């Protein structure tokens, strides 16, 4: 079964137990996971402005009260979806390119893997882009992650060129190009 990077069916042995057989923290985690698992399906159907706690809960086969017990608002829900997506993307990039020798080839391998994920998960990626514009928490997190990726790419490029200042500039430009390329690829 294909699932969104960072979001997908829980791989827990507890998932075979009934709710009455599970402890409260396990039920809470399973409920939260169900709500997060609904995001990719909802992203294919709705814009983030159309989301309500009721819609998310219904898509997860839960009650609206379950949503409100887990998330203070749709904004908090989208922030968690964003965090999970980004953490999953990072893990995927490390898996794909992490064993390669530092340098340009590894950077390009990771960039291509990121573009592939963004293309495969274009609806969810579009949600995250919209959330970045509307939800300060998401924008702050993305800004922090982009700076970290830019610094990592800068180190990779410094290994190739030996020019630290030029590598930092090139890394920032490279990151911006990848961020711009992802939605363009999805639209074509």
N, C-alpha and C positions, 0 to 999 in steps of 0.2 A: 504494500500500500504506500503510495507516494504521499508525503506530507511536507508542509512548509518547514523550511529550515528553522529550527528552534521552537516550532510549534507543531504538535502532532499528538497522536495517541500516546497516552502515558504507558510506559513500559514497566508497570509495577505489578508485583504478584497480588497486591491488595485489590486490584481492579476486578478480580474474579469473586470477591466477597460481596455480599449484600451490604447495603448501608448500615443495617442493624449490627452486622458483624464487624464493622470497621470502627476504629477509634475516631474521636472528633477531629484530630489533626489530619488524619488520612482522608476523612470525608471532605473536609475543607479543601485540602489539596486537590482531590479528585474533582470537586465542584469547580474550583478555580481553573483547573486544566480543561474541563469541558467548555467553560466560557471562552477560554483562549483558543481552543480548537475550533470554535465557531467562526473566528475571525477570517480565515481564508475563504470560507464559503460566502460569508456576508460581503467580503470585499469584491467578490465577483458580481454581486447583485446590487449593492447599495453604495451611495456616496456617504462619507462620514457624517454629513449633516443630517442624514436620514436615520442614523442610529439612535436608538433609545434603549434604556435598560430592558424594557419589555421585549424588544425585537431580538436583542442579543440572548436574553434568557430563553426565549422561545426557540431560537436556532440551536441552542445547547440542550434543549429538552429539559429546561429547569424553570423554576418560578422566578418572577421578577425579584422577589425577596432574596433569592439566592444571589442574584447579581449585586443587589445593594449591600448584601452582607460581605461581598468580596471587594467591591470597587465603590469608591465614593461618588464617582461620576463617569460618564463616557470618556472624558478627558483622561482620567486615571486608567481606565481600561485600555485606551489607545496607547498611553505611555507604556503600559506593561506589554502590550502586543509589540510595540516598537523595540523595547528592551530585549524581549525574547527573540525577535527576528534578528536583531543586530548581534546578539550573543551567538545565535546559531550560525549566522553568516561568518562571524569571526572564527568559530570552531571549524567550519567548512573550509575556509581559506587556509587555516593552519594545516588541516589535513591534506589539502590538495598541494600546497606549495611549501609547507614547513620543512620537508626533508631535502629540499633543493639547496644547492650552494647559493649563498648570498650574492645578490647582484641583480642585474637587469632582467635576466631570464625568470628568476623567481618572482620579481615584481610584476612582470607581464603575465605570468601564469596566474598569479593571484587576481590581477585585474580582470583577466578573461573569465575566471571562475566567478568573480563578483558579478560581472555583466550577465553571465549565464543564469545565475540565481535570480537576478533582478528581472530578466526576461521571462524565466519560468514562473516567477511569482509576481508578475506585472501588476495585477490588481491590488495585491497587498502592498507592494512597493509604492503604488500610486496613493494608497491610503496613508502610508507613512510620510510621503512628500506633502500631502495635504495637512496631516497632523502637525508636521513641522511648522507650517505657516500659521496654524491656529492655536497650537498648544505650547506655551512657553517651556514647559517641562521637557517636551519632546525636542524642541529646538535646542535647548541647552545641552541635552544629552548628545544630540547629533553633532553639535559644534565641538564638544569635547572629544568625541570619537574621531571626527575628521582631523582634528589637531593631532591626535595620537597616531592615526594612520599616516598623516603627512610626515610626522617625525620619523616613523619607521621607514617609510619610503625614502626619506632624505638620507637615512643611514645606509640604505641599500645603494642609493645612487652615489653616495660618497665613496663607497667601496669600489665603484666602477671608475669614477672620475677623479677622486682625490680632492675635489674642490667642494668644501663643506658649504660655503655660502651659496654657490650656484646650485648645489644639490638640493638645498632647502627650498629655494625658489622653484626649481623644477618639480620637486615633490608636491608642493602646494598646487601648482598648475596641473600636474598629473591627476591629483585627487579631484580637483574641480572638473576636469575633463571627463573622468569616470562618472561623476555624479550627473553631469549633463548628458552623457551618452546613454545611460540606463533608460530614461524615459523616451528618448528618441528611438532607441531600438524597439521598445515595447509598442510604440505607435506605428512602426513601419511593418 
